[in-house]
């Protein structure tokens, strides 16, 4: 966080009326401290290595290298090799138990209930019964 943002945040946290300098001409004015702070800032600005306008000593970074450094890396191949390396398979009953514990109690979290399979309805009558019926009602020999 930059110093100006930090200073601004602290100003917002202070009570109104506090933290601001009194208007000039009132007693208790501290011009001596301000002058000393300004002199310190001026001295620090003239130190060698502080001047940002020069390129001396600066290392030029390649944009391509920076792009490759920050590019997202796909770890799928390594992860798949790691996962396939271990062939330990858990017991099906144990995995079902763990999944049941992690499932919520809401209806949306419950698995769909399996419908019971209906057997195809067969006829009660046999072919012989149909022939007998035909003979009795239609007179077919």
C-alpha positions in Angstrom: 0.0 0.0 0.0 1.4 3.4 -0.9 2.1 6.0 1.8 -0.4 8.4 0.3 -3.2 5.9 0.5 -2.2 5.0 4.1 -2.1 8.6 5.1 -5.5 9.2 3.5 -7.0 6.2 5.4 -5.6 7.5 8.7 -7.1 11.0 8.0 -10.5 9.4 7.4 -10.2 7.5 10.7 -9.4 10.6 12.8 -12.1 12.6 14.5 -13.3 15.7 12.6 -11.3 18.8 13.6 -8.3 16.8 14.9 -5.3 16.0 12.8 -5.5 19.2 10.7 -3.0 21.9 11.1 -4.3 25.1 12.9 -4.8 28.1 10.6 -1.7 30.2 10.3 -1.1 33.0 12.8 -2.6 31.1 15.8 -0.3 30.4 18.8 1.2 26.9 18.8 2.2 27.0 15.2 5.2 24.7 14.5 7.0 26.2 11.5 10.3 24.9 12.8 9.3 21.2 12.5 7.9 21.7 9.1 11.1 23.4 7.8 13.2 20.6 9.3 11.0 18.0 7.5 11.3 19.8 4.2 15.1 20.1 4.5 15.2 16.3 5.2 13.1 15.5 2.2 15.3 17.7 0.0 18.5 16.1 1.2 17.1 12.6 0.6 16.1 13.5 -2.9 19.7 14.5 -3.8 21.3 11.3 -2.6 22.9 9.2 -5.3 20.7 6.4 -6.6 17.5 8.2 -5.8 17.1 10.0 -9.1 14.6 8.0 -11.2 15.1 10.0 -14.3 18.3 8.2 -15.3 18.6 4.7 -16.7 22.0 4.0 -15.2 22.0 0.7 -13.3 18.5 -0.3 -14.5 18.0 -3.7 -16.0 15.8 -3.8 -19.0 13.3 -6.7 -18.7 12.1 -8.5 -21.7 8.3 -8.4 -22.2 8.3 -11.9 -23.6 10.1 -13.3 -20.6 7.7 -11.5 -18.3 4.7 -12.9 -20.2 6.1 -16.4 -20.0 6.7 -16.0 -16.3 3.1 -14.9 -15.6 1.4 -17.2 -18.1 -0.9 -19.8 -16.6 0.6 -23.3 -16.4 -1.4 -26.4 -17.2 -0.6 -29.1 -14.6 -3.1 -31.6 -16.0 -0.5 -34.1 -17.4 1.5 -34.2 -14.1 -1.7 -34.5 -12.0 -3.0 -37.4 -14.2 0.3 -39.2 -13.9 0.2 -38.8 -10.1 -3.4 -40.0 -9.9 -2.8 -43.0 -12.1 0.4 -44.0 -10.3 -1.5 -45.1 -7.2 -3.8 -48.1 -8.0 -5.4 -48.4 -4.6 -9.1 -48.5 -5.0 -11.3 -48.0 -1.9 -14.1 -50.4 -1.0 -17.4 -49.5 -2.7 -19.3 -49.7 0.6 -16.9 -47.3 2.2 -17.1 -44.8 -0.6 -20.9 -44.9 -0.5 -20.9 -44.3 3.2 -18.6 -41.3 2.9 -20.7 -39.9 0.1 -23.8 -40.4 2.2 -22.2 -38.5 5.1 -21.3 -35.6 2.9 -24.7 -35.4 1.2 -26.9 -32.7 2.7 -30.4 -33.2 4.1 -32.1 -31.0 1.6 -34.2 -32.6 -1.1 -32.0 -31.1 -3.8 -29.0 -33.0 -2.3 -30.6 -36.4 -2.3 -30.0 -38.7 -5.3 -33.0 -39.5 -7.4 -34.9 -42.5 -6.2 -34.9 -45.5 -8.6 -38.2 -46.5 -9.9 -39.1 -50.2 -9.5 -39.1 -52.0 -12.8 -42.5 -53.2 -13.8 -42.8 -56.7 -15.3 -44.4 -56.8 -18.7 -48.0 -57.7 -18.2 -48.8 -61.1 -19.6 -52.2 -62.5 -20.4 -54.0 -64.7 -17.9 -55.6 -66.8 -20.7 -53.7 -69.3 -22.7 -54.1 -70.1 -26.4 -56.2 -73.1 -25.5 -58.7 -70.9 -23.5 -59.2 -68.7 -26.6 -60.0 -71.6 -28.9 -62.5 -72.9 -26.3 -64.1 -69.5 -26.2 -64.4 -69.3 -30.0 -66.0 -72.7 -30.1 -68.6 -71.8 -27.4 -69.7 -68.4 -28.7 -69.0 -68.4 -32.4 -69.6 -72.1 -33.1 -66.3 -72.5 -34.9 -65.2 -76.2 -34.9 
